[in-house]
Amino acid sequence: MIQWRKSSRSNTSGGQCVKVANLAGKVGMRDSKALDTGHLTLSPETFTELVAKVKRDELNL
C-alpha cells in the first residue's frame, strides 16, 4: 500500500492540495481533491527541480 502524505504547503481552505509518496526510489504526486485521476511519478531529481521552480515562481500555475 502506498503511504501518501499531504504537503506541508497545502492549506485547509480547499486550495493547492498536493500529496506526495515515496514510490520505490521515485516520487509520486497527486491532487488530494481528485484521488481517482491518478498520479505523476517523478525521479527525485525532477521532483527537486519542480519544487525549486515553483518556489521561484517560474511556472505559469
N, CA, C and O atoms as a MOPAC input file, in Angstrom:
PM7 MOZYME 1SCF
protein

 N      0.83200 1    -1.18500 1     0.00000 1
 C      0.00000 1     0.00000 1     0.00000 1
 C      0.87400 1     1.24400 1     0.00000 1
 O      1.85300 1     1.32800 1     0.74100 1
 N      0.51700 1     2.19500 1    -0.82500 1
 C      1.26500 1     3.44600 1    -0.91300 1
 C      0.86400 1     4.35300 1     0.24500 1
 O     -0.32000 1     4.55100 1     0.51500 1
 N      1.86700 1     4.90000 1     0.92200 1
 C      1.64400 1     5.83300 1     2.01800 1
 C      1.75900 1     7.26400 1     1.49400 1
 O      2.86500 1     7.78000 1     1.33600 1
 N      0.63400 1     7.89600 1     1.22900 1
 C      0.60600 1     9.27900 1     0.75800 1
 C      0.60100 1    10.21900 1     1.95200 1
 O      0.00300 1     9.92100 1     2.98600 1
 N      1.27600 1    11.36500 1     1.80200 1
 C      1.21200 1    12.38200 1     2.85300 1
 C      0.92500 1    13.72700 1     2.21000 1
 O      1.40400 1    14.03100 1     1.11700 1
 N      0.14300 1    14.51100 1     2.90500 1
 C     -0.24100 1    15.82200 1     2.40300 1
 C      0.94100 1    16.77900 1     2.53600 1
 O      1.62600 1    16.80000 1     3.55900 1
 N      1.16300 1    17.54300 1     1.52200 1
 C      2.24200 1    18.51400 1     1.54200 1
 C      2.03700 1    19.52100 1     2.66500 1
 O      0.90900 1    19.92600 1     2.94800 1
 N      3.11600 1    19.91500 1     3.29400 1
 C      3.02900 1    20.91700 1     4.35800 1
 C      2.61500 1    22.27600 1     3.80300 1
 O      2.21000 1    23.15500 1     4.56300 1
 N      2.71200 1    22.45800 1     2.48800 1
 C      2.31700 1    23.71600 1     1.84400 1
 C      0.83700 1    23.74900 1     1.47900 1
 O      0.31600 1    24.80800 1     1.12900 1
 N      0.15700 1    22.62000 1     1.55400 1
 C     -1.27400 1    22.59000 1     1.25600 1
 C     -2.02200 1    23.28400 1     2.38400 1
 O     -1.58500 1    23.28300 1     3.53500 1
 N     -3.16700 1    23.88200 1     2.02900 1
 C     -3.93300 1    24.56300 1     3.06200 1
 C     -5.29500 1    23.90300 1     3.23600 1
 O     -5.68400 1    23.04800 1     2.44100 1
 N     -6.00600 1    24.29800 1     4.26400 1
 C     -7.29000 1    23.68000 1     4.57700 1
 C     -8.47100 1    24.38700 1     3.94000 1
 O     -9.60900 1    23.96300 1     4.14000 1
 N     -8.24600 1    25.43900 1     3.18700 1
 C     -9.35600 1    26.19100 1     2.59000 1
 C     -9.71300 1    25.68000 1     1.19700 1
 O    -10.44700 1    26.35000 1     0.47000 1
 N     -9.21100 1    24.51500 1     0.81400 1
 C     -9.59000 1    23.92000 1    -0.45900 1
 C     -8.66500 1    24.24600 1    -1.61100 1
 O     -8.97000 1    23.90600 1    -2.75400 1
 N     -7.56100 1    24.88500 1    -1.35100 1
 C     -6.64600 1    25.25300 1    -2.42900 1
 C     -5.33100 1    24.51500 1    -2.37400 1
 O     -4.84000 1    24.18600 1    -1.29500 1
 N     -4.76500 1    24.25700 1    -3.52200 1
 C     -3.42200 1    23.71700 1    -3.67500 1
 C     -3.13900 1    22.50700 1    -2.78900 1
 O     -2.16600 1    22.49800 1    -2.03600 1
 N     -3.97400 1    21.50700 1    -2.87900 1
 C     -3.80900 1    20.30600 1    -2.05100 1
 C     -3.03500 1    19.23700 1    -2.81800 1
 O     -3.55900 1    18.60900 1    -3.73800 1
 N     -1.79500 1    19.04700 1    -2.42800 1
 C     -0.91300 1    18.08500 1    -3.08700 1
 C     -0.50300 1    17.02800 1    -2.08100 1
 O     -0.19300 1    17.33600 1    -0.93000 1
 N     -0.50400 1    15.76600 1    -2.52800 1
 C      0.00600 1    14.67500 1    -1.70400 1
 C      1.22300 1    14.07700 1    -2.41400 1
 O      1.28000 1    14.03100 1    -3.64300 1
 N      2.17800 1    13.62800 1    -1.63000 1
 C      3.38300 1    13.01700 1    -2.18000 1
 C      3.60700 1    11.66300 1    -1.50900 1
 O      3.12200 1    11.41400 1    -0.40600 1
 N      4.35400 1    10.79000 1    -2.19900 1
 C      4.66500 1     9.46700 1    -1.66100 1
 C      5.99800 1     8.99100 1    -2.20700 1
 O      6.39300 1     9.35300 1    -3.31500 1
 N      6.68300 1     8.18200 1    -1.42700 1
 C      7.90400 1     7.52100 1    -1.88000 1
 C      7.47800 1     6.24900 1    -2.60400 1
 O      6.85600 1     5.37000 1    -2.00800 1
 N      7.81200 1     6.15000 1    -3.88300 1
 C      7.43100 1     5.00100 1    -4.70100 1
 C      8.67900 1     4.25600 1    -5.15400 1
 O      9.07100 1     4.35100 1    -6.31700 1
 N      9.29500 1     3.52800 1    -4.25800 1
 C     10.47700 1     2.71800 1    -4.57300 1
 C     11.55500 1     3.51600 1    -5.30600 1
 O     11.99200 1     3.14100 1    -6.39400 1
 N     11.97000 1     4.61300 1    -4.69200 1
 C     13.02300 1     5.42700 1    -5.27900 1
 C     12.53000 1     6.50100 1    -6.22000 1
 O     13.33300 1     7.25900 1    -6.76400 1
 N     11.23800 1     6.58200 1    -6.42200 1
 C     10.61800 1     7.64000 1    -7.22700 1
 C      9.71600 1     8.44900 1    -6.30800 1
 O      9.43800 1     8.04000 1    -5.18100 1
 N      9.26200 1     9.59500 1    -6.79300 1
 C      8.35500 1    10.43700 1    -6.01900 1
 C      7.00900 1    10.47000 1    -6.71800 1
 O      6.92100 1    10.80600 1    -7.89900 1
 N      5.96500 1    10.12200 1    -5.98600 1
 C      4.61000 1    10.20000 1    -6.51600 1
 C      3.97300 1    11.50000 1    -6.07700 1
 O      4.17800 1    11.95400 1    -4.95100 1
 N      3.19700 1    12.10000 1    -6.96900 1
 C      2.45800 1    13.33200 1    -6.65800 1
 C      1.02800 1    13.16100 1    -7.14400 1
 O      0.78700 1    12.61000 1    -8.21800 1
 N      0.07500 1    13.64300 1    -6.34000 1
 C     -1.31900 1    13.61200 1    -6.77700 1
 C     -2.09500 1    14.74400 1    -6.12800 1
 O     -1.67700 1    15.32100 1    -5.12400 1
 N     -3.23200 1    15.04300 1    -6.72900 1
 C     -4.14400 1    16.06500 1    -6.22400 1
 C     -5.02000 1    15.41600 1    -5.16500 1
 O     -5.73900 1    14.46100 1    -5.46000 1
 N     -4.97100 1    15.91200 1    -3.94900 1
 C     -5.73800 1    15.28900 1    -2.87000 1
 C     -7.23700 1    15.51100 1    -3.01400 1
 O     -8.02400 1    14.86000 1    -2.32700 1
 N     -7.64400 1    16.41600 1    -3.89500 1
 C     -9.06600 1    16.65500 1    -4.12100 1
 C     -9.60900 1    15.78800 1    -5.25800 1
 O    -10.82200 1    15.73600 1    -5.46300 1
 N     -8.73700 1    15.11000 1    -5.99300 1
 C     -9.15100 1    14.30500 1    -7.14500 1
 C     -8.37000 1    12.99500 1    -7.16300 1
 O     -7.59800 1    12.73700 1    -8.08600 1
 N     -8.56900 1    12.18900 1    -6.16100 1
 C     -7.78500 1    10.96600 1    -5.97800 1
 C     -7.94700 1     9.96300 1    -7.11200 1
 O     -7.02800 1     9.19000 1    -7.38000 1
 N     -9.09000 1     9.95700 1    -7.77900 1
 C     -9.34700 1     8.99000 1    -8.84100 1
 C     -8.67300 1     9.34200 1   -10.16900 1
 O     -8.74000 1     8.56000 1   -11.11700 1
 N     -8.03100 1    10.49900 1   -10.24900 1
 C     -7.41700 1    10.91000 1   -11.51100 1
 C     -6.00200 1    10.37700 1   -11.69500 1
 O     -5.37500 1    10.64300 1   -12.72000 1
 N     -5.49400 1     9.63700 1   -10.72900 1
 C     -4.15500 1     9.07100 1   -10.85500 1
 C     -3.08900 1     9.94900 1   -10.22400 1
 O     -3.38600 1    10.86100 1    -9.45200 1
 N     -1.84200 1     9.65700 1   -10.56800 1
 C     -0.73300 1    10.42300 1   -10.00400 1
 C      0.41000 1    10.51600 1   -11.00400 1
 O      0.46600 1     9.76200 1   -11.97600 1
 N      1.30900 1    11.44100 1   -10.75600 1
 C      2.54800 1    11.57600 1   -11.52400 1
 C      3.64100 1    10.82700 1   -10.79400 1
 O      3.64200 1    10.77700 1    -9.56400 1
 N      4.56400 1    10.24800 1   -11.52300 1
 C      5.73500 1     9.61300 1   -10.93000 1
 C      6.96500 1    10.31600 1   -11.47700 1
 O      7.18100 1    10.34600 1   -12.68800 1
 N      7.76700 1    10.87900 1   -10.58900 1
 C      8.94700 1    11.65300 1   -10.97000 1
 C     10.19500 1    11.06900 1   -10.31800 1
 O     10.12600 1    10.43600 1    -9.26400 1
 N     11.33400 1    11.29300 1   -10.96600 1
 C     12.59600 1    10.94900 1   -10.30800 1
 C     12.81000 1    11.94800 1    -9.17100 1
 O     12.26200 1    13.04900 1    -9.21900 1
 N     13.58100 1    11.59600 1    -8.16500 1
 C     13.85500 1    12.55800 1    -7.08700 1
 C     14.47000 1    13.85900 1    -7.61200 1
 O     14.17700 1    14.93700 1    -7.09600 1
 N     15.31200 1    13.76100 1    -8.62600 1
 C     15.94800 1    14.95900 1    -9.18600 1
 C     14.91900 1    15.86100 1    -9.86200 1
 O     14.94300 1    17.07900 1    -9.69000 1
 N     14.02100 1    15.25600 1   -10.62600 1
 C     12.98600 1    16.03300 1   -11.30800 1
 C     12.03900 1    16.66400 1   -10.29500 1
 O     11.62800 1    17.81100 1   -10.46600 1
 N     11.68600 1    15.92600 1    -9.23900 1
 C     10.82200 1    16.46700 1    -8.19700 1
 C     11.49200 1    17.66900 1    -7.53200 1
 O     10.85100 1    18.69800 1    -7.31800 1
 N     12.76900 1    17.54300 1    -7.20700 1
 C     13.50600 1    18.64600 1    -6.57900 1
 C     13.53000 1    19.86300 1    -7.49000 1
 O     13.34500 1    20.98900 1    -7.03000 1
 N     13.75800 1    19.64100 1    -8.78600 1
 C     13.77200 1    20.74100 1    -9.75100 1
 C     12.39200 1    21.40400 1    -9.84900 1
 O     12.29700 1    22.63000 1    -9.90800 1
 N     11.33500 1    20.60300 1    -9.86500 1
 C      9.98000 1    21.13200 1    -9.91800 1
 C      9.68300 1    22.00600 1    -8.70600 1
 O      9.16500 1    23.11300 1    -8.85300 1
 N     10.00600 1    21.52200 1    -7.51500 1
 C      9.76700 1    22.29100 1    -6.29500 1
 C     10.54500 1    23.60400 1    -6.32400 1
 O     10.01600 1    24.64500 1    -5.93600 1
 N     11.78200 1    23.56300 1    -6.77600 1
 C     12.59600 1    24.78000 1    -6.84900 1
 C     11.97000 1    25.79000 1    -7.80900 1
 O     11.93400 1    26.98300 1    -7.51000 1
 N     11.47600 1    25.32500 1    -8.95800 1
 C     10.84400 1    26.23400 1    -9.92300 1
 C      9.55400 1    26.83300 1    -9.37200 1
 O      9.25700 1    28.00300 1    -9.61400 1
 N      8.78900 1    26.03400 1    -8.63500 1
 C      7.56700 1    26.55700 1    -8.02000 1
 C      7.92600 1    27.63300 1    -7.00300 1
 O      7.29000 1    28.68600 1    -6.96500 1
 N      8.93600 1    27.37900 1    -6.18400 1
 C      9.35000 1    28.35500 1    -5.17300 1
 C      9.84600 1    29.65300 1    -5.80400 1
 O      9.66000 1    30.73000 1    -5.23800 1
 N     10.47700 1    29.55400 1    -6.97200 1
 C     10.97300 1    30.75000 1    -7.66800 1
 C      9.90200 1    31.38300 1    -8.55600 1
 O     10.17200 1    32.36500 1    -9.24700 1
 N      8.69200 1    30.82900 1    -8.54200 1
 C      7.56300 1    31.30700 1    -9.33700 1
 C      7.90400 1    31.34300 1   -10.82600 1
 O      7.56900 1    32.29900 1   -11.52700 1
 N      8.56700 1    30.30300 1   -11.29500 1
 C      8.97000 1    30.21800 1   -12.69300 1
 C      7.96500 1    29.46700 1   -13.57700 1
 O      8.17400 1    29.33400 1   -14.78300 1
 N      6.89700 1    28.98700 1   -12.98600 1
 C      5.90800 1    28.22500 1   -13.74200 1
 C      4.62000 1    29.03400 1   -13.84300 1
 O      4.29100 1    29.80200 1   -12.93900 1
 N      3.91600 1    28.86600 1   -14.91000 1
 C      2.65300 1    29.56100 1   -15.11100 1
 C      1.53400 1    28.71100 1   -14.51500 1
 O      0.80600 1    28.02900 1   -15.23500 1
 N      1.40900 1    28.76200 1   -13.19100 1
 C      0.41600 1    27.94200 1   -12.48500 1
 C     -0.81800 1    28.74100 1   -12.16100 1
 O     -1.75700 1    28.21100 1   -11.56800 1

